[in-house]
Amino acid sequence: MQAYLVGGAVRDELLGLEVKDRDWVVVGATPGEMLANGFKQVGADFPVFLHPRTREEYALARTERKQGRGYHGFTVYSAPDVTLEQDLKRRDLTINAMAKAEDGDLVDPFEGLRDIEDRKLRHVSEAFAEDPLRILRTARFAARFQPLGFTVCDQTMALMKRMVDSGEVDDLVPERVWQEFQRALHEQAPRAFFEVLRDCGALEVLIPEIAPEKVFELAMAALGCVHDQSDAETEERFAAFLSPLDDSVALPRAKALKAPNDCQNLARLVTAFTPQIRNVDPQYPEAEALLDLLDQADFWRRPDRFSQLLNVLECALPSDSGPLNLLRTASKAATGVDPKALLAQGYKGKELGSAIRTERLKRIGDAVAPINH
Ligand code: CTP
């Protein structure tokens, strides 16, 4: 039996990048031999094992053939006679289809090294089309490696277009789409992910509301701005992406994408706040309107989310910095009201509620007042 380092580890090493996960392919072995050597089997679908000491993944060389539509129905064939080249051939991109032998020799039947040098994302074979998720993976690699000069080669783009036209993308399950989407939002150049999806027609299928050019540009500008705040969370990136949409459209889309609740909630707030922020008159701000916004955002219980909301709105509404600064000022002023102090003064129940509100209104009014003069 022989083990080869494969996939992302070989690619990243050749690119001079830090290698995170090391995956191996084993040729010429049976599951029984792996178990006898102390490997632990993981996952029922494929013959994949964990190394007894390093815990790295060792998969027996396999071929995969698709049977039905969508993401189901792969027939996996694994036996000691499956060659390394056959295993590499079932992979998505040439840069992901290289192997390195234990003596350091590169096994590169599909010219991945040449594509690394030419900065090309190219499919290995027509089998690429058997897995529509690969469209999203390719777009994600574009987002990761665009700063290094990588682009999707014409033939691969043409193949992805044909896959979209044949309806393959319609069958992708939202969970897998979200997984790729979420990772793409954190890549170096997230815009490239959406450009690739747009250019092959997949964006029109997956998130049609964002596809029109004007909306697309607004979404990219907001996302780019949030991305520049290097530690932006997924929910901020996601909400920025959906920010050009009306809340009646953004929410159902966020749900259909099965975005986690925090992402859905921030997107809901951003899109609901947008028209209201535009209604705030920066010359004559009303304390009541500002307090209403703080209530709507549940600022009192969720100050961190409120600060995320402001971050995203600042990126989504660059020409509304006046109202947004007022909202920030109002939040700082109102936060000084201490319900405990009012309780100690004898306020209770409903009266306590209105005393808190009155005090908050007064402080907000004082804080934004200078702007009125
Ligand atoms: N692979 C594939 N098709 C897929 C998923 C994976 O061909 N739909 C292959 C690729 O050869 C890939 C390898 O399996 O390199 C490992 O997949 P994964 O760990 O998801 O990706 P990496 O390439 O290691 O990239 P990352 O750095 O994002 O983990």
Residues whose N, C-alpha, C, O or C-beta is under 5 A from the ligand:
A	BS01	CTP	G7 G8 R90 R91 D92 N96 A97
